[in-house]
Amino acid sequence: MIISNPINIRYLTNIQAEGVLLITRKDNIYITDSRYIESVNSALTVDDGIMVYDTRNLTIDDYENFFLFCNSVGFEENYVTYAKYKEYIHKYKIENIVETENMIEGHRVIKENNEIKKIKTACEITDKCFKHLLTFIKKGMTEKQIAVEIETYFKLNGAEDISFSPIVASGINSSMPHAIPTDKKIESGDIITIDMGCKYDGYCSDMTRTIFVDYIPEKQKKIYDLVLKNQLSTLEQLKDGANIKTICSQVQNSFEFNKFMLIHALGHGVGLTLHEGPILSTTNNQFLRENMVVTNEPGIYLPGNFGVRIEDTILITKNGCITLTNSEKNYIII
């Protein structure tokens, strides 16, 4: 198999330098260039059993011999471009190159203990950031200023980076699920949706809270109550063996009964990437498994008016789930 997706390479080897990982009949091989040799060797131990090659020292014959006598060689069809696909066939003289059907991504869905620990730490940093924001946000500030403060806080308080560009959407901007922060200033009576997350040692967190400025308009309160009710009822159903389609359909039915729509997935997997398997949607008939990490994020959006979303990162357990982001979810007024 040829593994070129850097996320999958990091998952398997902890290598974070550019290169390609080859799983051959004889050896596991990492091919990189001289700029990254030191970095790669520092990430590996003898027990990893990976031979490191510098591209400067490889000949055409070396490339052609790596997969000699292999009946078939796998490649990551959802990552590799068509140009790279053709290059692999030619460079390695592959007779039969086959799709691996997200083999590695399938393993990544179930988290190991060390992965869970890193996600928990990322979530703890996220909770601390939100607590900071509640004292930082003031009327007259812009959405952009708040977004910059989120990024700054993460990088100065234990996170290696943000896991995505923060969403700060106030007033009518909150009606857009993936709004981009603007120069709009925070005003009295605003509803503010804040969606943010960070990375800790490569692993992501993801959390959304919807807060209010000075007071809560009655219409917003009713919708907030409905979103929170479904977010909490979903928590009660998240456990090993639960059917994803059934859980998501119940939220969709609740929204539709109240004449609203669930316009996006109820959640998604979280790990080395922000969005990975499983997707929590009404079209996914799969079952949750112990040690999956997913989000729970129902939302209602009224175009041109406002929106409400509440999201947590969740660890699936044998008999239930553990909420990894624990910031306040009851009415938050600043």
Secondary structure as the mmCIF struct_conf table of DSSP 4:
data_model
#
loop_
_struct_conf.conf_type_id
_struct_conf.id
_struct_conf.beg_label_comp_id
_struct_conf.beg_label_asym_id
_struct_conf.beg_label_seq_id
_struct_conf.end_label_comp_id
_struct_conf.end_label_asym_id
_struct_conf.end_label_seq_id
STRN STRN1 ILE A 2 ILE A 3
HELX_RH_AL_P HELX_RH_AL_P1 PRO A 6 THR A 13
BEND BEND1 ALA A 17 GLU A 18
STRN STRN2 VAL A 20 ILE A 23
BEND BEND2 ARG A 25 LYS A 26
STRN STRN3 ASN A 28 THR A 32
HELX_RH_3T_P HELX_RH_3T_P1 SER A 34 TYR A 36
HELX_RH_AL_P HELX_RH_AL_P2 ILE A 37 ALA A 43
HELX_RH_3T_P HELX_RH_3T_P2 VAL A 46 ASP A 48
STRN STRN4 ILE A 50 ASP A 54
HELX_RH_3T_P HELX_RH_3T_P3 THR A 55 ASN A 57
HELX_RH_AL_P HELX_RH_AL_P3 ILE A 60 ASN A 65
TURN_TY1_P TURN_TY1_P1 PHE A 66 PHE A 69
BEND BEND3 ASN A 71 ASN A 71
STRN STRN5 VAL A 73 PHE A 75
TURN_TY1_P TURN_TY1_P2 GLU A 77 TYR A 79
BEND BEND4 VAL A 80 VAL A 80
HELX_RH_AL_P HELX_RH_AL_P4 TYR A 82 TYR A 92
TURN_TY1_P TURN_TY1_P3 LYS A 93 LYS A 93
BEND BEND5 GLU A 95 GLU A 95
STRN STRN6 ILE A 97 GLU A 99
TURN_TY1_P TURN_TY1_P4 GLU A 101 ASN A 102
HELX_RH_AL_P HELX_RH_AL_P5 MET A 103 ARG A 108
TURN_TY1_P TURN_TY1_P5 VAL A 109 VAL A 109
STRN STRN7 ILE A 110 ILE A 110
HELX_LH_PP_P HELX_LH_PP_P1 LYS A 111 GLU A 112
HELX_RH_AL_P HELX_RH_AL_P6 ASN A 113 PHE A 136
TURN_TY1_P TURN_TY1_P6 LYS A 139 GLY A 140
STRN STRN8 THR A 142 THR A 142
HELX_RH_AL_P HELX_RH_AL_P7 GLU A 143 LEU A 156
TURN_TY1_P TURN_TY1_P7 ASN A 157 GLY A 158
BEND BEND6 GLU A 160 GLU A 160
STRN STRN9 ASP A 161 ILE A 162
BEND BEND7 SER A 163 PHE A 164
HELX_LH_PP_P HELX_LH_PP_P2 SER A 165 PRO A 166
STRN STRN10 ILE A 167 SER A 170
HELX_RH_3T_P HELX_RH_3T_P4 GLY A 171 SER A 175
BEND BEND8 MET A 176 MET A 176
TURN_TY1_P TURN_TY1_P8 PRO A 177 HIS A 178
HELX_LH_PP_P HELX_LH_PP_P3 ALA A 179 PRO A 181
BEND BEND9 ASP A 183 ASP A 183
HELX_LH_PP_P HELX_LH_PP_P4 LYS A 184 LYS A 184
STRN STRN11 LYS A 185 LYS A 185
HELX_LH_PP_P HELX_LH_PP_P5 ILE A 186 ILE A 186
TURN_TY1_P TURN_TY1_P9 SER A 188 GLY A 189
STRN STRN12 ILE A 191 MET A 196
STRN STRN13 CYS A 198 TYR A 200
TURN_TY1_P TURN_TY1_P10 ASP A 201 GLY A 202
STRN STRN14 TYR A 203 CYS A 204
STRN STRN15 MET A 207 PHE A 212
BEND BEND10 VAL A 213 TYR A 215
HELX_RH_AL_P HELX_RH_AL_P8 GLU A 218 LEU A 235
TURN_TY1_P TURN_TY1_P11 GLU A 236 GLN A 237
BEND BEND11 LYS A 239 LYS A 239
TURN_TY1_P TURN_TY1_P12 ASP A 240 GLY A 241
STRN STRN16 ASN A 243 ASN A 243
HELX_RH_AL_P HELX_RH_AL_P9 ILE A 244 PHE A 257
TURN_TY1_P TURN_TY1_P13 ASN A 258 LYS A 259
BEND BEND12 HIS A 264 HIS A 264
BEND BEND13 LEU A 266 LEU A 266
STRN STRN17 GLY A 267 GLY A 269
BEND BEND14 GLY A 271 HIS A 275
STRN STRN18 GLU A 276 LEU A 280
BEND BEND15 SER A 281 SER A 281
TURN_TY1_P TURN_TY1_P14 THR A 282 THR A 283
STRN STRN19 PHE A 287 PHE A 287
TURN_TY1_P TURN_TY1_P15 GLU A 290 ASN A 291
STRN STRN20 MET A 292 MET A 292
STRN STRN21 VAL A 293 ASN A 296
STRN STRN22 GLY A 299 LEU A 302
TURN_TY1_P TURN_TY1_P16 PRO A 303 ASN A 305
STRN STRN23 PHE A 306 ARG A 309
STRN STRN24 GLU A 311 GLU A 311
STRN STRN25 ASP A 312 ILE A 316
BEND BEND16 LYS A 318 GLY A 320
STRN STRN26 CYS A 321 THR A 323
BEND BEND17 LEU A 324 LEU A 324
BEND BEND18 ASN A 330 ASN A 330
STRN STRN27 ILE A 333 ILE A 333
#
